[in-house]
Amino acid sequence: MRLGIRYRLLVPLALLLIGVVGISLWSAHVAARRAEDRVAGQIRNVSQTLSSANFVLTDTILEHMKNLSGAEFLFIRPDGSRLSTFTSTRVDVPPEETFATVGEHRIGPPVRVDGAQYRCRRLVLTPPSPDTGGVVYIFYPETLLEEAIADAVRPSFLGLLFGLVAVGLTFGIAQRLVGRIRALERRTRQIASGDFSPMPLPRADDELRDLIASVNEMADRLARLQQAVQKTERLRLAAQLAGGLAHQLRNGVTGARLAVQVYLTEHPNGDPEALGVTLRQLALMESNLRRFIDLGRPGPATRETLSLTGVLNEVVELLRPRCRHAGTELRWEPPKEAISIDADAGQMTDLFVNLLGNAVEAAGPGGEITVSLVRDGASAVVEVSDTGPGPTPEVAGRLFEPFVTGKPEGIGLGLAVARHAAEAHAGRIDWRREDRRTVFRVELPAAPSS
């Protein structure tokens, strides 16, 4: 049998309330009896005082007795004359037989005098009273008795009232707690269905707030994990697609390059410069195809100590003909000190060919590209800047993701490959806009200086 949190909270409290109700009712009954007995004791003491009095009862004495006890008095002398604290002595008294069943500790039967309700007690005076044979009737107001009983039972009913209020508050708190738990349950189901948006934190600073904050943190981590999985999946698909196409295209490019090399060997008097440009362009194409084949590999195939300056020299010379053809100025000044890295030569060449190739396309005719290399502590820092307009806002935040590109003819794999190569060598790559230029910055761990 399923028992919800609401009932788990309320059942013990309900049992406690039943006990409180029972005890309160019993206490109220006992308190009422005690209050009535206390009033009866006061009337009994008054009766004993009158019985043992050795003075004659007068109007003044009866008035004093009234002020002391709060009761009204009627005294009928043996000769039938009357004294009374009422406004009139014509007061109807109960028949004598009605007092026969009144116990020692009871107040007396109810009577009504002048529209007011009283409890009446009869006392026959005996010696040594000078008024022996006279009868004293004591009328105790029902209102005073009710007030005494109410004062006695009020604490019990206040306890009962507070118990009921506590149950109501507990029920309200339980309802609110269950509502918050159900909202949290709905939120976890939304997370399970793929909605990772955060849940608003409640104002109450309690354990549920901490739990909701933990759920939001879990949702954020799941969102990042989903993005990483999707990115990895895109890389895997890109690797499969690129590998299949690149293998086919690379065979044709390699054959064309070998054919040009054979032609240069057999015709040494030909135009070596034009054919050299052709060879470099074919080598660039082959390099691009190779990077697509390498896309998605977990790390570099081989590592060796490379001169990063030499890699950049080779890439710059490879792209200079393209810059001259496009009318783009390419500035590169090698550093005076030698800067080396431990890396895979092919991936490093692919990385910087990609960056410079993108810069050439972005700068366009009449544009300018600047390449710099410096050593910053334990890192080698390469910056490639161009005067192009920069990425569009739609792709600026996802520039290094696969298949994200702002070029009409682009497929969005170049920068993804560049980042893959940098991260595979424990480096990083980012970009910024600075002085109306787009700057790509690559940091790689530098080899120790010789």
DRENKEBA-22084 format. One record per residue (C-alpha): residue number from 1; residue in three letters; y, z, x. Coordinates in Angstrom, 2 decimals, padded with zeros to 5 digits. Example, Ala and Ser with C-alpha at 12.3 -4.5 7.8 and 13.67 -1.06 7.14 Angstrom:
! residues 2
   n res      c2      c3      c1
   1 ALA -004.50  007.80  012.30
   2 SER -001.06  007.14  013.67
//
This chain:
! residues 450
   n res      c2      c3      c1
   1 MET  000.00  000.00  000.00
   2 ARG  003.36 -001.06  001.43
   3 LEU  005.94  001.73  001.53
   4 GLY  009.45  000.59  002.38
   5 ILE  011.92  002.46  004.58
   6 ARG  014.01  003.31  001.53
   7 TYR  011.14  005.24 -000.05
   8 ARG  010.07  006.77  003.23
   9 LEU  013.54  008.29  003.41
  10 LEU  013.76  009.24 -000.28
  11 VAL  010.29  010.66 -001.00
  12 PRO  010.60  013.70  001.33
  13 LEU  014.13  014.29  000.10
  14 ALA  013.01  013.98 -003.53
  15 LEU  010.28  016.56 -002.94
  16 LEU  012.86  018.81 -001.32
  17 LEU  015.19  018.26 -004.28
  18 ILE  012.45  019.20 -006.75
  19 GLY  011.96  022.41 -004.82
  20 VAL  015.71  023.02 -004.78
  21 VAL  015.93  022.38 -008.55
  22 GLY  013.08  024.77 -009.25
  23 ILE  014.48  027.47 -007.00
  24 SER  017.99  026.95 -008.40
  25 LEU  016.82  027.26 -012.01
  26 TRP  014.75  030.33 -011.21
  27 SER  017.64  031.85 -009.25
  28 ALA  020.03  031.10 -012.13
  29 HIS  017.68  032.77 -014.62
  30 VAL  017.27  035.82 -012.42
  31 ALA  021.01  035.99 -011.76
  32 ALA  021.76  035.78 -015.50
  33 ARG  019.34  038.62 -016.23
  34 ARG  020.84  040.71 -013.45
  35 ALA  024.36  040.03 -014.69
  36 GLU  023.37  041.10 -018.21
  37 ASP  021.62  044.19 -016.84
  38 ARG  024.72  045.01 -014.81
  39 VAL  026.90  044.84 -017.93
  40 ALA  024.32  046.88 -019.82
  41 GLY  024.45  049.46 -017.04
  42 GLN  028.23  049.65 -017.34
  43 ILE  027.94  050.22 -021.12
  44 ARG  025.23  052.82 -020.52
  45 ASN  027.44  054.66 -018.06
  46 VAL  030.25  054.66 -020.61
  47 SER  027.84  056.03 -023.22
  48 GLN  026.67  058.78 -020.89
  49 THR  030.27  059.69 -020.12
  50 LEU  031.09  059.97 -023.79
  51 SER  027.92  061.97 -024.51
  52 SER  028.61  064.53 -021.83
  53 ALA  032.34  064.78 -022.50
  54 ASN  033.62  068.25 -023.57
  55 PHE  036.87  066.94 -024.92
  56 VAL  037.86  065.61 -028.29
  57 LEU  038.04  061.83 -028.56
  58 THR  041.50  060.56 -029.40
  59 ASP  043.22  057.18 -029.63
  60 THR  044.60  057.63 -026.11
  61 ILE  041.20  058.40 -024.61
  62 LEU  039.61  055.42 -026.36
  63 GLU  042.39  053.16 -025.07
  64 HIS  041.80  054.40 -021.51
  65 MET  038.08  053.76 -021.93
  66 LYS  038.87  050.24 -023.11
  67 ASN  041.04  049.55 -020.06
  68 LEU  038.32  050.82 -017.72
  69 SER  035.36  048.97 -019.29
  70 GLY  036.93  045.98 -021.05
  71 ALA  035.09  046.90 -024.28
  72 GLU  036.46  047.75 -027.70
  73 PHE  035.63  051.12 -029.30
  74 LEU  035.20  052.40 -032.86
  75 PHE  034.72  056.16 -033.40
  76 ILE  033.60  057.45 -036.82
  77 ARG  034.01  061.23 -037.08
  78 PRO  031.57  063.37 -038.96
  79 ASP  034.07  063.58 -041.80
  80 GLY  034.16  059.75 -042.04
  81 SER  037.60  059.19 -040.53
  82 ARG  037.92  056.44 -037.97
  83 LEU  039.59  055.80 -034.60
  84 SER  039.57  052.24 -033.16
  85 THR  040.95  050.20 -030.29
  86 PHE  040.98  047.20 -032.64
  87 THR  044.14  046.40 -034.52
  88 SER  042.43  047.70 -037.63
  89 THR  039.93  050.44 -038.23
  90 ARG  038.25  048.42 -040.98
  91 VAL  035.53  047.02 -038.78
  92 ASP  032.14  046.11 -040.16
  93 VAL  029.36  047.65 -038.12
  94 PRO  025.73  046.51 -038.07
  95 PRO  023.24  048.48 -040.11
  96 GLU  021.72  051.45 -038.33
  97 GLU  018.24  049.94 -038.30
  98 THR  019.44  046.98 -036.15
  99 PHE  019.90  049.34 -033.21
 100 ALA  016.35  050.67 -033.39
 101 THR  014.95  047.78 -031.28
 102 VAL  017.69  047.84 -028.61
 103 GLY  016.17  048.92 -025.30
 104 GLU  017.69  051.18 -022.74
 105 HIS  018.85  048.26 -020.57
 106 ARG  020.07  045.91 -023.32
 107 ILE  023.65  045.58 -024.48
 108 GLY  023.02  045.40 -028.19
 109 PRO  022.92  042.97 -031.10
 110 PRO  025.66  040.37 -031.56
 111 VAL  028.41  041.04 -034.11
 112 ARG  031.58  039.21 -035.07
 113 VAL  034.90  040.99 -035.43
 114 ASP  038.15  039.21 -036.30
 115 GLY  036.60  035.85 -035.35
 116 ALA  035.47  037.05 -031.88
 117 GLN  031.88  037.53 -030.78
 118 TYR  030.81  040.93 -029.40
 119 ARG  027.64  042.73 -028.36
 120 CYS  027.56  046.13 -030.10
 121 ARG  026.01  049.41 -029.01
 122 ARG  025.76  052.59 -031.13
 123 LEU  026.04  056.10 -029.67
 124 VAL  025.58  059.37 -031.67
 125 LEU  027.45  062.24 -029.99
 126 THR  025.47  065.40 -029.33
 127 PRO  026.38  068.80 -027.93
 128 PRO  028.26  069.82 -025.85
 129 SER  030.64  067.20 -027.27
 130 PRO  033.24  068.76 -029.63
 131 ASP  032.70  065.69 -031.86
 132 THR  028.98  066.33 -032.27
 133 GLY  027.59  064.22 -035.12
 134 GLY  030.19  061.54 -034.70
 135 VAL  029.19  057.96 -033.97
 136 VAL  030.77  055.76 -031.29
 137 TYR  030.38  051.98 -031.51
 138 ILE  030.96  050.07 -028.24
 139 PHE  031.87  046.38 -028.70
 140 TYR  031.51  044.43 -025.47
 141 PRO  033.16  040.92 -025.63
 142 GLU  030.69  038.06 -025.42
 143 THR  033.21  036.13 -023.29
 144 LEU  033.15  038.80 -020.56
 145 LEU  029.36  038.72 -020.59
 146 GLU  029.35  034.93 -020.31
 147 GLU  031.84  035.07 -017.43
 148 ALA  029.68  037.59 -015.59
 149 ILE  026.60  035.42 -016.11
 150 ALA  028.49  032.26 -015.04
 151 ASP  029.72  033.96 -011.85
 152 ALA  026.15  034.98 -011.10
 153 VAL  024.52  031.59 -011.67
 154 ARG  027.35  029.45 -010.23
 155 PRO  026.02  029.51 -006.60
 156 SER  022.61  028.31 -007.79
 157 PHE  024.09  025.41 -009.74
 158 LEU  026.42  024.56 -006.85
 159 GLY  023.36  024.33 -004.60
 160 LEU  021.69  022.09 -007.17
 161 LEU  024.81  019.92 -007.37
 162 PHE  025.02  019.56 -003.59
 163 GLY  021.33  018.66 -003.55
 164 LEU  021.91  015.89 -006.08
 165 VAL  024.91  014.63 -004.09
 166 ALA  022.80  014.65 -000.91
 167 VAL  020.12  012.60 -002.66
 168 GLY  022.74  010.14 -003.89
 169 LEU  024.27  009.80 -000.43
 170 THR  020.86  009.39  001.14
 171 PHE  019.97  006.72 -001.41
 172 GLY  023.23  004.86 -000.65
 173 ILE  022.68  005.12  003.10
 174 ALA  019.08  003.97  002.67
 175 GLN  020.22  001.00  000.58
 176 ARG  022.77  000.04  003.21
 177 LEU  020.27  000.52  006.03
 178 VAL  017.68 -001.61  004.26
 179 GLY  020.32 -004.28  003.60
 180 ARG  021.24 -004.43  007.28
 181 ILE  017.57 -004.58  008.28
 182 ARG  016.97 -007.42  005.84
 183 ALA  020.00 -009.27  007.20
 184 LEU  018.55 -008.82  010.68
 185 GLU  015.19 -010.11  009.42
 186 ARG  016.86 -013.23  007.97
 187 ARG  018.68 -013.74  011.27
 188 THR  015.44 -013.58  013.27
 189 ARG  013.91 -016.15  010.92
 190 GLN  016.92 -018.41  011.53
 191 ILE  016.43 -017.97  015.28
 192 ALA  012.76 -018.90  014.85
 193 SER  013.86 -022.07  013.03
 194 GLY  016.21 -023.04  015.89
 195 ASP  019.58 -021.60  014.78
 196 PHE  020.83 -019.60  017.78
 197 SER  024.34 -018.81  016.48
 198 PRO  025.31 -015.14  017.05
 199 MET  025.17 -012.56  014.26
 200 PRO  028.42 -010.64  013.54
 201 LEU  028.30 -007.11  014.91
 202 PRO  028.73 -004.34  012.30
 203 ARG  031.59 -001.87  012.58
 204 ALA  029.29  001.15  012.66
 205 ASP  028.44  001.98  016.28
 206 ASP  024.80  002.98  015.89
 207 GLU  021.31  001.94  016.93
 208 LEU  021.28 -001.03  014.53
 209 ARG  024.43 -002.36  016.19
 210 ASP  022.66 -002.12  019.55
 211 LEU  019.64 -003.91  018.05
 212 ILE  021.82 -006.72  016.64
 213 ALA  023.56 -007.05  020.03
 214 SER  020.12 -007.36  021.66
 215 VAL  019.11 -010.01  019.11
 216 ASN  022.31 -011.94  019.83
 217 GLU  021.60 -011.72  023.55
 218 MET  018.05 -012.93  022.94
 219 ALA  019.36 -015.82  020.83
 220 ASP  021.80 -016.79  023.57
 221 ARG  019.04 -016.77  026.17
 222 LEU  016.79 -018.79  023.89
 223 ALA  019.60 -021.31  023.35
 224 ARG  020.04 -021.69  027.12
 225 LEU  016.28 -021.92  027.57
 226 GLN  016.07 -024.60  024.88
 227 GLN  018.84 -026.56  026.60
 228 ALA  017.01 -026.23  029.92
 229 VAL  013.75 -027.38  028.33
 230 GLN  015.48 -030.33  026.69
 231 LYS  017.18 -031.22  029.95
 232 THR  013.88 -030.99  031.82
 233 GLU  012.22 -033.11  029.17
 234 ARG  014.96 -035.73  029.46
 235 LEU  014.54 -035.73  033.22
 236 ARG  010.80 -036.14  032.85
 237 LEU  011.21 -039.04  030.45
 238 ALA  013.87 -040.55  032.68
 239 ALA  011.55 -040.22  035.66
 240 GLN  008.75 -041.97  033.82
 241 LEU  011.03 -044.75  032.60
 242 ALA  012.87 -045.17  035.89
 243 GLY  009.69 -045.01  037.93
 244 GLY  007.99 -047.71  035.92
 245 LEU  010.96 -050.08  036.03
 246 ALA  011.95 -049.28  039.59
 247 HIS  008.50 -050.04  041.01
 248 GLN  008.62 -053.48  039.52
 249 LEU  012.22 -054.19  040.58
 250 ARG  011.81 -052.72  044.03
 251 ASN  009.02 -055.16  044.85
 252 GLY  011.34 -058.06  044.10
 253 VAL  014.26 -056.59  046.09
 254 THR  012.02 -055.84  049.07
 255 GLY  010.74 -059.38  049.02
 256 ALA  014.29 -060.79  048.89
 257 ARG  015.38 -058.60  051.80
 258 LEU  012.41 -059.65  053.90
 259 ALA  013.17 -063.27  053.12
 260 VAL  016.75 -062.90  054.37
 261 GLN  015.55 -061.14  057.52
 262 VAL  013.07 -063.95  058.18
 263 TYR  015.83 -066.50  057.65
 264 LEU  018.06 -064.73  060.18
 265 THR  015.22 -064.68  062.68
 266 GLU  014.46 -068.37  062.26
 267 HIS  018.15 -069.46  062.12
 268 PRO  020.05 -067.45  064.70
 269 ASN  023.02 -069.82  064.48
 270 GLY  023.65 -069.08  060.79
 271 ASP  026.46 -066.90  059.39
 272 PRO  025.24 -063.41  060.37
 273 GLU  028.16 -061.59  058.72
 274 ALA  027.57 -062.99  055.23
 275 LEU  023.84 -062.50  055.52
 276 GLY  024.44 -058.97  056.89
 277 VAL  026.42 -058.16  053.77
 278 THR  023.57 -059.52  051.70
 279 LEU  021.10 -057.36  053.58
 280 ARG  023.24 -054.26  053.08
 281 GLN  023.59 -054.95  049.38
 282 LEU  019.85 -055.46  049.08
 283 ALA  019.32 -052.21  050.98
 284 LEU  021.72 -050.49  048.58
 285 MET  019.82 -051.87  045.60
 286 GLU  016.55 -050.74  047.12
 287 SER  018.04 -047.29  047.69
 288 ASN  019.14 -047.08  044.08
 289 LEU  015.68 -048.05  042.91
 290 ARG  014.14 -045.46  045.20
 291 ARG  016.27 -042.67  043.77
 292 PHE  015.05 -043.55  040.28
 293 ILE  011.49 -043.34  041.53
 294 ASP  012.27 -039.91  043.03
 295 LEU  013.95 -038.66  039.84
 296 GLY  012.23 -035.55  038.48
 297 ARG  010.39 -034.63  041.68
 298 PRO  010.50 -030.85  042.31
 299 GLY  011.97 -031.15  045.81
 300 PRO  012.45 -033.40  048.81
 301 ALA  009.35 -035.07  050.20
 302 THR  010.26 -034.39  053.84
 303 ARG  013.00 -032.51  055.61
 304 GLU  014.53 -033.03  058.98
 305 THR  017.73 -032.13  060.78
 306 LEU  020.24 -034.85  059.86
 307 SER  023.74 -035.55  060.99
 308 LEU  025.68 -035.38  057.75
 309 THR  028.46 -037.28  059.48
 310 GLY  026.00 -040.08  060.27
 311 VAL  024.76 -040.19  056.67
 312 LEU  028.32 -040.51  055.38
 313 ASN  029.13 -043.18  058.00
 314 GLU  026.15 -045.22  056.86
 315 VAL  027.05 -044.89  053.16
 316 VAL  030.73 -045.73  053.77
 317 GLU  029.82 -048.85  055.77
 318 LEU  027.34 -049.81  053.08
 319 LEU  030.05 -049.70  050.39
 320 ARG  033.00 -051.15  052.35
 321 PRO  032.21 -054.78  051.39
 322 ARG  032.12 -053.74  047.76
 323 CYS  035.49 -051.98  048.12
 324 ARG  037.05 -055.04  049.80
 325 HIS  035.70 -057.25  047.03
 326 ALA  037.10 -054.90  044.35
 327 GLY  040.45 -054.43  046.12
 328 THR  039.90 -050.68  046.50
 329 GLU  041.03 -048.73  049.57
 330 LEU  038.34 -046.49  051.10
 331 ARG  039.52 -043.75  053.48
 332 TRP  037.06 -041.85  055.65
 333 GLU  037.77 -039.93  058.80
 334 PRO  034.73 -038.28  060.40
 335 PRO  035.22 -034.64  061.54
 336 LYS  035.52 -033.91  065.23
 337 GLU  032.69 -031.40  065.23
 338 ALA  029.12 -032.39  064.52
 339 ILE  027.85 -031.10  061.17
 340 SER  024.12 -031.24  060.51
 341 ILE  021.89 -030.27  057.61
 342 ASP  018.15 -029.84  057.07
 343 ALA  017.40 -032.34  054.33
 344 ASP  015.53 -035.39  053.15
 345 ALA  017.37 -038.46  054.46
 346 GLY  016.56 -040.63  051.46
 347 GLN  017.80 -038.13  048.89
 348 MET  020.99 -037.44  050.86
 349 THR  021.72 -041.17  051.10
 350 ASP  021.07 -041.57  047.38
 351 LEU  023.34 -038.62  046.58
 352 PHE  026.38 -039.96  048.43
 353 VAL  025.76 -043.61  047.51
 354 ASN  025.89 -042.49  043.91
 355 LEU  029.11 -040.48  044.36
 356 LEU  030.92 -043.20  046.28
 357 GLY  029.65 -045.93  043.95
 358 ASN  030.98 -044.03  040.95
 359 ALA  034.29 -043.50  042.76
 360 VAL  034.60 -047.26  043.46
 361 GLU  034.02 -048.05  039.78
 362 ALA  036.42 -045.30  038.64
 363 ALA  039.26 -046.21  041.07
 364 GLY  039.15 -049.90  040.20
 365 PRO  041.31 -052.66  041.77
 366 GLY  044.27 -051.20  043.64
 367 GLY  042.77 -047.70  043.57
 368 GLU  042.07 -045.36  046.44
 369 ILE  039.02 -043.34  047.50
 370 THR  039.05 -040.51  050.04
 371 VAL  035.95 -039.01  051.65
 372 SER  036.15 -035.76  053.65
 373 LEU  033.63 -033.53  055.42
 374 VAL  034.30 -029.98  056.64
 375 ARG  032.27 -026.95  057.61
 376 ASP  033.03 -023.87  055.50
 377 GLY  031.17 -020.91  056.93
 378 ALA  027.45 -021.56  056.45
 379 SER  028.07 -024.55  054.19
 380 ALA  028.84 -028.21  054.74
 381 VAL  031.39 -029.36  052.15
 382 VAL  031.82 -033.02  051.19
 383 GLU  034.59 -034.07  048.82
 384 VAL  034.87 -037.55  047.29
 385 SER  038.12 -038.13  045.38
 386 ASP  039.42 -041.18  043.58
 387 THR  042.57 -042.17  041.71
 388 GLY  040.71 -043.15  038.56
 389 PRO  041.49 -041.71  035.09
 390 GLY  038.56 -039.27  035.19
 391 PRO  035.78 -038.70  032.66
 392 THR  036.58 -038.81  028.95
 393 PRO  036.70 -035.48  027.06
 394 GLU  033.52 -036.41  025.19
 395 VAL  031.41 -036.42  028.36
 396 ALA  033.43 -034.16  030.69
 397 GLY  031.41 -031.04  029.87
 398 ARG  028.01 -032.78  030.20
 399 LEU  028.72 -035.07  033.11
 400 PHE  025.59 -034.13  035.10
 401 GLU  023.15 -034.37  032.17
 402 PRO  020.74 -037.33  032.01
 403 PHE  021.81 -040.27  029.82
 404 VAL  025.38 -038.96  029.50
 405 THR  027.92 -041.57  030.60
 406 GLY  031.35 -042.88  029.71
 407 LYS  030.66 -046.38  031.07
 408 PRO  029.87 -049.12  028.57
 409 GLU  027.08 -050.50  030.77
 410 GLY  025.96 -047.19  032.31
 411 ILE  022.74 -045.34  031.53
 412 GLY  023.89 -041.88  032.75
 413 LEU  021.31 -041.21  035.45
 414 GLY  023.37 -041.40  038.65
 415 LEU  025.05 -037.99  038.55
 416 ALA  021.88 -036.37  037.17
 417 VAL  020.06 -037.67  040.24
 418 ALA  022.89 -036.43  042.49
 419 ARG  022.71 -032.93  041.08
 420 HIS  018.92 -032.97  041.34
 421 ALA  019.17 -033.86  045.02
 422 ALA  021.84 -031.20  045.72
 423 GLU  019.95 -028.41  043.93
 424 ALA  016.68 -029.43  045.59
 425 HIS  018.40 -028.62  048.92
 426 ALA  019.76 -025.22  047.70
 427 GLY  023.20 -026.75  047.26
 428 ARG  025.45 -027.47  044.34
 429 ILE  027.76 -030.15  043.04
 430 ASP  030.75 -029.93  040.70
 431 TRP  033.95 -031.78  039.91
 432 ARG  037.58 -031.16  038.98
 433 ARG  040.85 -032.95  038.28
 434 GLU  043.50 -032.28  040.88
 435 ASP  046.84 -034.03  041.41
 436 ARG  045.83 -036.87  039.09
 437 ARG  042.67 -037.45  041.10
 438 THR  039.01 -036.87  040.26
 439 VAL  037.37 -034.80  043.00
 440 PHE  033.59 -034.36  043.35
 441 ARG  032.62 -031.49  045.66
 442 VAL  029.17 -031.13  047.22
 443 GLU  028.15 -027.95  049.07
 444 LEU  024.98 -027.97  051.17
 445 PRO  023.58 -025.34  053.56
 446 ALA  024.60 -026.39  057.07
 447 ALA  022.15 -026.30  059.94
 448 PRO  022.99 -023.77  062.69
 449 SER  025.40 -025.11  065.27
 450 SER  023.79 -026.22  068.52
//
